[in-house]
Amino acid sequence: MTPEKKIVSLKKFLEMDKGEDRLEYFNGEVIYLPSPSVEHQRVLLNIGAELRNYFKGTSCEAFALIDLWLINKENP
């Protein structure tokens, strides 16, 4: 049996997102994200190191963790 989805406002999500849980907000639904596995973090670190070396001496810079907000202005 699939649990019923609970839709919340963006304002409510922003209040919830101040804790330590990793949350994602999509179409009004709050999705709890588990911590990345050790293998995932190892791969991320290796890719980041390669990108850092590739961009060394240029004006570009690689980042590993960035909060990303995508907003559809046509259908808010």
N, C-alpha and C positions, 0 to 999 in steps of 0.2 A: 504494500500500500504506500503510495507516494504522499509525503506530507503536503498539506495545503500551503501554497505560497502566500506570504504576508507582504502586502504592498505598503511601503512607507513613503513619506514625503522626503524630499532632499534635505529639508531643514532637520527632520528627525534623524536622518542618516548622519548628518554632520555632527549632531549631538552624540550619537552612538560611536562615531569614529574617533573619539578622543581617548579611548582606552587602549589597551595593549593588543587587543585582537586585530588580526589582519582582515579587513573588510573590503568588499567591492560592492558598488552600487550599480545596478543595471536594470533599466526600465522599472524603477520603483522597488525592485527586489534587493534585499541585502544578502550578500553571499559571503559566508565565513570561509576564509582561505587558510588551509593548513600551512605550517612552516615548511619551507623548501627542504627536501631531503639533503643528506650530506653529499650524495652524488651530484645533485642539481647544483649545489653551492660550489662544488669542485669544478664542474664544467663552466659555470659562470665566471669563476676566478680565472680559469685558464683563458677563456675568451677575452676577458677584460685585460689580462696581461698582454695578450697578442695585440689587441687594439691600442693599448697604451704605447707599446713599442712601435707600432705602425705609424702612429700620429706624432711620435717624438720629433721635436724640432719644427712642427707645423703649428698653425693657429687652432687646430682642431683638438678636442679633448673627449675622452670616453668616460661615461658614467655608468654605474651599475644599478643604482636604485633611484628612481625618479617617480614621484607621484604624477600620474597622468589623468587629466580630466578631458573627456571628449563630450562636447555639447552640441546637439543638433539644433541649430538656431531656427530651422524651419518647422520643427516639431518638438518644442521644449517639454 
